Amino acid sequence: MSERPEPVFSAPWHAQAFALTVHLNETGHFAWADWAERFGANLARHGLARELDGGDDYFAVWLETLENLLAEDGSAGRAEAEQMRADWERAYLATPHGAPVRLGR
């Protein structure tokens, strides 16, 4: 029996944020160079210039960068993002452990 490889992402939402960002780049919503410049500046602003392991601190800044970029280009406003975040929080807090989270609107 072979050993299972270590997961690439430490949490499912990290993978989802990464995949969404790559998809938006690949479909022409923004240039990767612009993304990388903004993300690097946000990491520095948060004091995360040290070696990062791709944990929550790294992906919190990743998500912040993506939200800011989408708000600036009009794809998703800040109020809309905040409402979605609140909806998800209510949904996952109301979901029994181990059950899939369903976002009801």
C-alpha positions as CSV (number, residue, x, y, z in Angstrom):
1,M,0.0,0.0,0.0
2,S,1.4,3.4,-0.9
3,E,1.3,6.4,1.3
4,R,-1.2,9.1,0.6
5,P,0.4,12.3,-0.5
6,E,0.2,15.4,1.7
7,P,-2.6,17.8,0.6
8,V,-1.4,20.7,-1.5
9,F,-3.8,23.1,0.4
10,S,-4.3,23.0,4.1
11,A,-8.0,23.9,3.9
12,P,-10.6,23.4,1.2
13,W,-11.3,27.2,1.0
14,H,-7.6,27.8,0.2
15,A,-7.9,25.6,-2.9
16,Q,-11.2,27.2,-3.8
17,A,-9.8,30.8,-3.6
18,F,-6.7,29.7,-5.6
19,A,-8.8,28.0,-8.3
20,L,-11.2,31.0,-8.6
21,T,-8.3,33.4,-8.9
22,V,-6.6,31.2,-11.6
23,H,-9.9,30.9,-13.5
24,L,-10.6,34.6,-13.4
25,N,-7.1,35.2,-14.7
26,E,-7.4,32.6,-17.4
27,T,-10.7,34.1,-18.6
28,G,-9.2,37.5,-18.9
29,H,-10.5,39.4,-15.9
30,F,-7.0,40.5,-14.9
31,A,-3.4,40.0,-15.8
32,W,-1.4,37.7,-13.6
33,A,1.4,40.3,-13.3
34,D,-1.1,42.8,-11.9
35,W,-2.4,40.1,-9.5
36,A,1.1,39.2,-8.3
37,E,2.1,42.8,-7.8
38,R,-1.1,43.5,-5.7
39,F,-0.8,40.3,-3.7
40,G,2.9,40.9,-2.9
41,A,2.1,44.4,-1.8
42,N,-0.7,43.2,0.4
43,L,1.5,40.5,2.0
44,A,4.1,43.2,2.8
45,R,1.4,45.5,4.2
46,H,0.2,42.7,6.5
47,G,3.8,42.0,7.6
48,L,3.8,38.6,5.9
49,A,7.1,39.0,4.1
50,R,8.5,36.0,6.0
51,E,8.5,32.5,4.6
52,L,4.9,31.5,4.4
53,D,3.5,28.0,4.5
54,G,0.3,28.7,2.6
55,G,-1.9,28.7,5.8
56,D,-4.8,30.8,6.8
57,D,-2.7,34.1,7.1
58,Y,-1.5,33.7,3.5
59,F,-4.9,32.9,2.0
60,A,-6.7,35.6,4.1
61,V,-4.5,38.1,2.2
62,W,-5.0,36.2,-1.0
63,L,-8.8,36.5,-0.6
64,E,-8.5,40.2,0.4
65,T,-6.5,40.9,-2.7
66,L,-9.1,39.1,-4.9
67,E,-12.0,40.9,-3.3
68,N,-10.3,44.3,-3.7
69,L,-9.5,43.6,-7.4
70,L,-13.0,42.5,-8.1
71,A,-14.5,45.5,-6.3
72,E,-12.2,47.9,-8.2
73,D,-13.2,46.5,-11.6
74,G,-16.9,46.4,-10.7
75,S,-17.2,42.6,-10.9
76,A,-18.2,42.3,-7.3
77,G,-18.9,45.2,-5.0
78,R,-17.8,45.3,-1.4
79,A,-21.3,45.3,-0.1
80,E,-22.1,42.2,-2.2
81,A,-19.0,40.4,-0.9
82,E,-19.9,41.3,2.7
83,Q,-23.4,40.0,2.2
84,M,-22.1,36.7,0.7
85,R,-19.6,36.3,3.6
86,A,-22.4,36.8,6.1
87,D,-24.7,34.4,4.3
88,W,-21.9,31.7,4.3
89,E,-21.2,32.3,7.9
90,R,-24.9,31.8,8.9
91,A,-25.0,28.7,6.7
92,Y,-21.9,27.0,8.1
93,L,-22.8,27.8,11.7
94,A,-26.3,26.2,11.1
95,T,-24.8,23.1,9.5
96,P,-24.2,20.0,11.5
97,H,-20.6,18.8,11.6
98,G,-19.8,16.7,8.6
99,A,-22.8,17.7,6.6
100,P,-22.4,19.7,3.4
101,V,-22.9,23.5,3.8
102,R,-25.8,24.7,1.7
103,L,-26.2,28.4,1.0
104,G,-29.9,29.1,0.8
105,R,-31.1,32.3,-0.7
